[in-house]
Amino acid sequence: MQETKIQSFLSPILTLDPTKPLTKTDLLTEEFLIEKEGQLRMYYSPHNEYVNTSAKVFIIGITPGWVQMKEAFTQLLKSINLQHTMKQALKEAKEAASFSGTMRKNLIDMLDQCSVNEVSQTKSTISLFHEKRHLLHTTSIIKYPVFYQNKNYTGHKPSIKSSPLLSSYAFHEFSKELEQIQSPALIIPLGKTVEHIIKELLSEGKHIHHTYLHGFPHPSGANGHRKKQFLERNQKLTSLVKDWLKRN
């Protein structure tokens, strides 16, 4: 649990109005800017501060988008208003923001089809986002929201490896987060960009004791080939899940 980053941004967070919907004008500001590089901007968001090190299922995206950032701040303000501890507030911000919106529905549909629901011994992996949340950790290879030309960064332009800023988070900060996992986990990289980063870490001999669902399509609605890709790979993905379940 790291609270150092939240402490750096607590003053501007407390100036936000919790009674009004948050906008980009509120959050994409100099007060929340972590770093910039060319046309890239990285901003603070509270939902990747909490790490569930005992989770069994790790779902990994590229970077939080605007919707996730907004949800995280909205929940954080509610939790602070309820006088929850900072640790609890950060946990609640993460739970509210993780793959929120239609992306979560698409993700759950695919997870159910390849038997990830059996990890929680429930009919649907939707339980991992609610009553079985202790089994789940969600994160990103770039843990804070990144925007390119004021739009969500998609992992392509610029490429992660061509950017010192993005490379630092993907190959160092993200790797350190994986090191915190306490036991062999079922790790689900969402899309090719995340998969390539993880494969590079694996080629260096890092984090090799986990099971990785390589080939899992990104659940974004913008991924028009999502359903076709998943259909082609579902049998292999299900087999990997079943093998992991037998061992764990």
Summary of the structure (lengths in Angstrom):
residues: 248
radius of gyration: 17.6
end to end distance: 25.6
largest distance: 50.3
contacts: 756
relative contact order: 0.15
helix: 51%
strand: 12%
